[in-house]
Amino acid sequence: MGVLQNQSNRPQLKNQLKAIRGAFLDFVDDPFYVPEAESVRYLPDGLLVLENGKIKAFGPYEELQAEYGDIPITIYADRLIMPGFIDTHIHYPQTGIIAAYGEQLLEWLNQYIFPTEGKFKDKDYARAVAEIFLDQLLRNGTTTALVFATVFPQSVDAFFEAAERRNLCMIAGKVMMDRNAPKAVCDTAESSYQETKALIQKWHKKGRLRYAVTPRFAITSTDEQLQKAGDLLREFPDVYLHTHISENLKEVAWVKELFPNCSGYLDAYDQAGLVKERSVFAHGVHLSDAEFQRLSEAKSAIAFCPTSNLFLGSGLFNIEQAKSSEYPVKVGLGTDVGAGTSFSLLQTANEAYKVAQLRQQKLSPFEALFLATLGGAKALCLEDSLGSFDVGKEADFIVLNLRSTPLMAFRNSAGVPTSLGELSDRVFSLIMMGDDRAIEAVHILGELAYEQTATG
């Protein structure tokens, strides 16, 4: 068990310095391209100084103790402190349908998802699920996520209201869907435009919240609706575009039928003006070389969702091509709950490693953790404020216990790793065996938001 702290009743952050001392791991560059010795920042005994929810100073304790030794310091002994995890693709309305047996993508949507999402017309129901969903994110160490709501605007309001009370940096949007789905969960091209515009004006950049224009995927949007989504991106150039692409072979074939004038799946979005720097495309399992190149040129991002891709039998994402030096594409990890089988980005990284193995590729433990932190921040264009312990960034961070289960305690000796090699081995075991039990504490803007109990 763990204790979720009530942030909504907490007083406003005071102009008071405080600090966290312990072993810190973050990234200063991308380990897919830069040697780990230069991209990984590891401080076995570091000090993180906080002021007004932001990072005031960060470095080895011995270098900062003279200046900051007299301020209140919380010490996390024999623990590893990292930036909060960032989930680049997840559906909050699907929380209650996680682990639903059988089917592949298109059948699964009709059998489970559309009926479930119909319940979110009731805002009270949406509120209740939003609370459970955010609780699960925090207990799994996820502090920021790019989130699908449903076609109903009240589902977006319910989610943002819950996230705002917790001071969370969240990105979400109303689903736009005007065909090839039950009428009860469809809108129209015009209503989706008007409702999305109103939601952008209400929520985008309200505190830490951001808005994503969210057509479900090309199959469930007419040309007119995709064009309306493009209009919104032109009217509000700093909002996001969040959708799915090339997840399933039947889906790819159907898109080809529905959009005969397009050269491929991505082109259906591109012709509507949806392929941009703040565009995040979930899955991308069956992208062509030309589509990878176009995503690279546009500075768009892919959310790699291995637990979902395996659960629905969709295929094995080619991370090596996405992270090529010739046409690099920004990549983050996505749990994709509810096709995804866990809220844990540790478990998601576990499956990402195995997907790479099945493709005769490699995913190092540091590369995996980069995708879950600074890589996710880059995918969401949030690297200026999140994803590492750089001075000036917002202080969302997590405390990890590398010995959180009896087996992990047996596998990993006590004490803090002293070298990158030793750290690499320890965090790999964390990725392979860790889950929500490894998340000892979560801090949002420097304030404790979640803490495991003594028995947890």
Phi, psi and omega in degrees: 000165176211170182245121175269122184282143179275100182279336186294332181264007184276143177296161179298150181302134181266154178282074185221131178284142170209169186215160175239132178241137179168197176269128185241140174229125169209189186232139177252353177200179186270113182291351173290337184239336184244135181309145185300328179298337181256341184258337181266130175249116181231122177243106180298331176221090185246168176229127178249112183262130187242143175213124179053040176079003180239166182276117181271321179204154179206132179172184177301141182302318184296335180276335185254348187296328181297321183275326188240011184294341184265357180272162179300128182236127172264126182254127173250095182280141178056034177232166177242127182253129181227161170302152178301147179289150182237118182261116187269003175194118180200152180246111180292327180292346183267007180306317185282355182243009177302142179066044174267126192293138162079175175078157171254183196311300190293319178292322181297320177300313183290321185283320189245313196282311182299317176298321180295315183291337177298335180292343187277007168294335178271111184295326178298320177295316179299319179301313183298318180291321179301320179295315179298316181300310182292325173302315181294319177303310185295318182290346175259007174084010179269121184251344177219142179211152171258117200235131168280135166261221175233187180291344184272125181303326181295337177290328176289314178303314182299318181293311182294324178299317180292319180292322180296321179298332182263004180061032184271146170273105183229147176239130182207170179195159175286133176295136173254122188201107186237016174196166175055038175205160179303143183304327184296338181242023177252153169243201173236168179302315183288316181295324179294324177294310184295316181293319178294318179301316180296322180291323176299313182295331181278322193243332188296124181065024169278108187062236182263008185272148178225156183249144175236122170295128197227071168293133187302298169196170191303327183298326184260014175231135173286166174306318182298318181292320177297322177296321177296323176297319176297322176301318180297321179294327177287322180288327182232078191294348180256011172275171182261163168242126183228120180204185179251156176206138168046052180272321191223142185296322176297321178298314180299318180295321180293320177300322180298322178289319184285333182234069186295340182270005180257148182282347180179182183301310182299325182296332176299323175282321185296320181294341177264003178079031185256358183260096187222182183294325180264022178265129179240121183250118181281136171091275180062034184290327187241037179287149175274167177302319181295326179289320174301317180297319181293319178298321178296313181298322183278351185063030174282170183235155174245135171264113181275117189238073189294322182293324177291315181298325178283318183298317181269003179065032187282325181140185187246113182295138182268082183291331179298320178288319180299323182259026178292158178280337182286310179229074183289138177241137175295134182227135169233168176268142175233133176284330181052036169303133011263355169291324171295149191256005180203144172283350187278123174286341170295313178294326177294318176295324175305310181290328177298319177300317182290323175300315177299318179301317180295337176265013183058036178242174180237144173226108183286159178301324179289323176298318180297316180288331173299314180300327183277350183233264184296325177298319176295321178297318178295319179300328181261011180056037180244013185293343176285341184236344184219169168101346178206180181260026177297144179301136180098343180282162179286139190270070170260115182210164184231154179246121186252138175255109182284359179232043191280349175232161179304320180291319178294325177295322177291320182291320186246122179292159178291161180100163184271135176302144183253346181228162178296323179298315178294319178297318180302316179296317182294314183287333174295318177295326176298315179296318183288323188244349186277156175207208183297337179293339179280348181271102183277324180204153177229130178244131177246122185049041177079356182257139180296121181249337179207141179212132176291144174283169183300329181271353184269000000 
